[in-house]
Amino acid sequence: MRHALANSQQEKIALQNVLARAADQIDQLVESDCHEIEKDKAARTARRLRRFSEV
């Protein structure tokens, strides 16, 4: 049982790292010539992913 719990915790940490990296990549991909609406959507998505990665 402890082994399964430890595996679950490691899996959670790995998923949090994936979400954080995805948020960083979204921020990097948003180009200055994008429409402001698209920039806002991307920024909101990145913030959401960061929030999820911190839970």
C-alpha positions as CSV (number, residue, x, y, z in Angstrom):
1,M,0.0,0.0,0.0
2,R,2.8,2.4,0.8
3,H,4.5,1.6,-2.5
4,A,1.3,2.4,-4.4
5,L,0.9,5.7,-2.5
6,A,4.5,6.6,-3.2
7,N,4.0,5.8,-6.9
8,S,0.9,8.0,-7.0
9,Q,2.7,10.9,-5.4
10,Q,5.6,10.6,-7.9
11,E,3.0,10.5,-10.8
12,K,1.3,13.6,-9.4
13,I,4.7,15.4,-9.3
14,A,5.5,14.4,-12.9
15,L,2.1,15.6,-14.1
16,Q,2.5,18.9,-12.3
17,N,5.9,19.3,-14.0
18,V,4.3,18.6,-17.4
19,L,1.6,21.2,-16.8
20,A,4.2,23.8,-15.7
21,R,6.3,23.2,-18.8
22,A,3.2,23.4,-21.0
23,A,2.3,26.8,-19.5
24,D,5.9,28.0,-20.1
25,Q,5.7,26.9,-23.7
26,I,2.4,28.6,-24.3
27,D,3.9,31.8,-23.0
28,Q,6.8,31.5,-25.3
29,L,4.7,30.7,-28.4
30,V,2.5,33.7,-28.1
31,E,3.9,36.1,-30.7
32,S,3.7,39.9,-30.6
33,D,1.9,39.9,-33.9
34,C,-1.0,37.8,-32.6
35,H,-4.3,39.4,-32.0
36,E,-4.8,40.7,-28.5
37,I,-7.8,38.4,-28.0
38,E,-5.6,35.4,-28.8
39,K,-2.8,36.6,-26.5
40,D,-5.4,36.9,-23.7
41,K,-6.7,33.4,-24.3
42,A,-3.2,31.9,-24.3
43,A,-2.3,33.8,-21.1
44,R,-5.4,32.6,-19.4
45,T,-4.7,29.0,-20.4
46,A,-1.1,29.3,-19.2
47,R,-2.3,30.7,-15.8
48,R,-4.8,27.8,-15.5
49,L,-2.2,25.2,-16.2
50,R,0.1,26.8,-13.7
51,R,-2.7,26.8,-11.1
52,F,-3.3,23.1,-11.8
53,S,0.4,22.3,-11.5
54,E,0.6,23.8,-8.0
55,V,-2.4,21.9,-6.5
